[in-house]
Amino acid sequence: MTTVLVTGGAGYIGSHACKALREAGFTPVTYDNLCTGWRDAVKFGPFEQGDLMDRARLDQVFATHKPVAVMHFAALSQVGEAMREPGKYWRGNVGASLSLIEAALAAGVKNFVFSSTCATYGDHDGVVLDENTAQTPLNAYGASKRAIEDMLKDFGVSDGLRSVIFRYFNVAGADPEGEVGEFHQPETHLIPLILDAIDGRRAALTIHGTDYPTPDGTCIRDYVHVMDLVDAHVLGLRHLLADRVADGGHEIFCLGTGNGFSVREVIEQSKHVTNRPVPMTEGPRRGGDAVKLVSGSEKAVAVLGWNPARSNMQQMVADAWRWHQNGGYAA
């Protein structure tokens, strides 16, 4: 079977990607330092524990498994933390990605699928984001991801590295079969926080900011089901391996539904799906949060044949709730 190195494969999106890769006929090799990932999430292929800054360890893993491509999810991704500690994000995201790219090239691996973010765009109120929207990130998280995109392009020119980059924002839901799901400690994502409040694992959900210039005062985001998202990554990998990448071997795709949900709308959907109330309080805005981020996916649909069929809020909450009731991974 064809092997793919999946960084961050013990995390939320990475573990789902490993399942999708295995089902598509690949062997996913998870490379993770378990800083935020979970050993119990590695179920679909070999596991190699290591840090991306450990070049010797990376070289060893590339030599052992001989992957044909890298799928890069490992990253720091908390906006609030990025505002407080930007250096951590420049080191942990950009420095680590540079180490990974150089190790891949040294091993002769020139196919790279990168998990980027719509946070590279900053705040574009009332605009459906696409691949050509100006990038003006508001925090070190978005800025560091933009820098990695630039690195991939530069190494494409210098070394022939071919890359597919996906920009998306909020990922939600879980594997419908319950093998893997979303589980963070501490939890920072909206839907798991809502579900925690519903079942009493936390006293209440805090709504961060109720004075945004939106219909209900809360910020708006586009949500994509995690299984739809990883389907796109597998399609992007096949696109690379079939040598169909345009734009000089460096191609970018936005992944979204084109429809945004406010925080209050997600809360209402969660109440409806679970048939339970959501205890909540209101707090101030978090620094670095944009008002509205909504992404289109016309290019991904046209070029890759992507179909985000599961990405409706009811299904995303229902799948997340089913996983949530299973209790997550052993801490």
Secondary structure, DSSP 8 states (H G I E B T S, - for coil): -EEEEEETTTSHHHHHHHHHHHHTTEEEEEEE--SS--GGG--SS-EEE--TT-HHHHHHHHHHH--SEEEE------HHHHHH-HHHHIIIIIIHHHHHHHHHHHTT--EEEEE--GGGG---TT-EE-TTS----SSHHHHHHHHHHHHHHHHHHHH--EEEEEE--EEE---TTSSS----SS---HHHHHHHHHTTSSS-EEEE-S-SSSTTSS-EEEEEEHHHHHHHHHHHHHHHHTT---GGGEEEEE---S-EEEHHHHHHHHHHHHTS---EEEE---TT--SEEEE--HHIIIII----TT-SHHHHHHHHHHHHHHT-S--
